[in-house]
Amino acid sequence: METTRVTTTDKDVESLETDLLVYFATQVKDKAPKCDKAVAAQVKKAFNLGDFKGKQGEQLFYYPAVLGKKKQPNAKRVLVLGLGKVASEEDRAMGCECLREAGGHLAKVCEKIQAKEMIISLPLLDILGADKTAASLIEGVLLGDYRFTKYKKVTRKKTDYPGLGAVKFAATSSVKLVRRGVLQGKIWAQAACAARDMAHEPGNGWTSADFAAFAKDIAKRHGLDYRCIEKKEMEKLGMGGILAVNQGSVIPPRMVILEYQPAKKSETILLVGKGLTFDSGGISLKPGAGMEDMKYDMCGGAAVLAAMQAVAEEKPSVGVVAIIPATDNMPSGSAVRPGDIIRHYNRVTAEIINTDAEGRMILGDALAYGIETYKPDCVVDVATLTGAVVIGLGHHYSGLISNNDTLALCLEEAGKQAGEPIWRLPLNKHYKKQIESKVADIKNIGGKAGGTITAAAYLSNFVGKTPWAHLDIAGTAWDFTEKAYIPKGPSGIGVRTFLTLIRNWETGKLK
């Protein structure tokens, strides 16, 4: 996917050779679907036969070489893909999501026919414009074309589909807008796929050192400021949360920091992602069944770091700082125990009731340090934090808790636009009371009731009055809602939501 060439042309598509030439059709009530005149005859005939109505995901194939003497496209195959009623859709976010789904369907078609390259004749959708249409389509194509085969060596076959080599967008007008949209969509999709790659890595293939190396490479290539706080410095700074979680591990913890600031002074958004590279539960050991999925407990950190990859390429007018507290959580003779009391960076003490509630412990230090050091205008943390959010929201919505209504609305809108829906949960003194401790300032769990919210209540002790939002992605980081462009396994969720938030923030649309 990273090597897929994505280009734009204003040439006549029918003169270009390709494995697959794609047109689109939109559904019209009781009439033949609306489509490009180049395929209108085929579409009308199929409609009259009752074979094609332009419904979302509906496909009409034909093969130009066998249609007689009339001049035909040079493509080996032509596909007309239904978009449903998107042309009449007033909600732009729904329109973008429809196009991402269409892109995902195209990726599946290409895999089925083993296509090396594809040309897309861009549909004209007034509700979105050429740039947004192109961006959404290429996002869907590249996200749908994703595959992780790094460790499949012996069992790989020569016939296994390697993915698309090239995608070309054909536009007869607004070519500059299309190019801009294609570039944005490609950058965002590649970032989300980078997060998927990180999540796919096993616990012995992705450690705190790998988070640091990835961040350092981004900084070197794009001129960002990079810093990595190592264990000795954590001890001097008093970061008792991440140090406690790391006590049972042989791999040292790291707090990885990337900072982007535009040339002109601007506001700053702080992103903090949980980088728990493997979570055994520690002394409060998890059940063995399904524990292999705990390599995914770093999806929050992956989302933040991958978002910074795109930020580095796009260079927005708003500053962005990313912090990833990274460690694993292992049982051993030196591991933190239930009943232990720790002291966080901001001097808040916490009684450890369950060592498997470790994500909030490492995030607490990162939030307190990041806010004190960078003085952001807002902070968003993202984490696969609680199983309770899966019980409450399933795998369809990420949970949101915030101390600021404006920021919460910004994130909800960004998630909607990115196709990564978010549902806000409450946070008040009653939930905070659940984590009161008799021997420390707070305790790290508040019982089964409201587990997602009490986890956020713990984090609220480290943000002060700074506008803050917490995203719990335990239900959406993997096994997310089935979509054409979302494969099984890690979804890369959060990346495009953050990038949308940043873009909306810098344009002043949501503040």
Sequence and secondary structure as in RCSB ss.txt:
>XXXX:A:sequence
METTRVTTTDKDVESLETDLLVYFATQVKDKAPKCDKAVAAQVKKAFNLGDFKGKQGEQLFYYPAVLGKKKQPNA
KRVLVLGLGKVASEEDRAMGCECLREAGGHLAKVCEKIQAKEMIISLPLLDILGADKTAASLIEGVLLGDYRFTK
YKKVTRKKTDYPGLGAVKFAATSSVKLVRRGVLQGKIWAQAACAARDMAHEPGNGWTSADFAAFAKDIAKRHGLD
YRCIEKKEMEKLGMGGILAVNQGSVIPPRMVILEYQPAKKSETILLVGKGLTFDSGGISLKPGAGMEDMKYDMCG
GAAVLAAMQAVAEEKPSVGVVAIIPATDNMPSGSAVRPGDIIRHYNRVTAEIINTDAEGRMILGDALAYGIETYK
PDCVVDVATLTGAVVIGLGHHYSGLISNNDTLALCLEEAGKQAGEPIWRLPLNKHYKKQIESKVADIKNIGGKAG
GTITAAAYLSNFVGKTPWAHLDIAGTAWDFTEKAYIPKGPSGIGVRTFLTLIRNWETGKLK
>XXXX:A:secstr
 TT EEEEE S GGGS  SEEEEEEEEETTEEEEE GGGHHHHHHHHHTTS    TT EEEE GGGS SS   SS
S EEEEE TTGGG   HHHHHHHHHHHHHHHHHHHHHHT SEEEEE    TTT HHHHHHHHHHHHHHHT    T
T  TT  TTS    SEEEEE SS HHHHHHHHHHHHHHHHHHHHHHHHHHS TTT  HHHHHHHHHHHHHHHT E
EEEE HHHHHHHT HHHHHHHTT SS  EEEEEEE  SS   EEEEEE EEEEE  TTS   STTGGGGGGGGHH
HHHHHHHHHHHHHH  SSEEEEEEEEEEE  STTS  TT EEE TTS EEE S TT  HHHHHHHHHHHHHHHH 
 SEEEEEE   THHHHHHTTT EEEEES HHHHHHHHHHHHHHT  EEE    HHHHHTT  SSSSEES   STT
HHHHHHHHHGGGTTTS EEEEE TTTSBS   BTTB SSB  TTHHHHHHHHHHHHHTS  
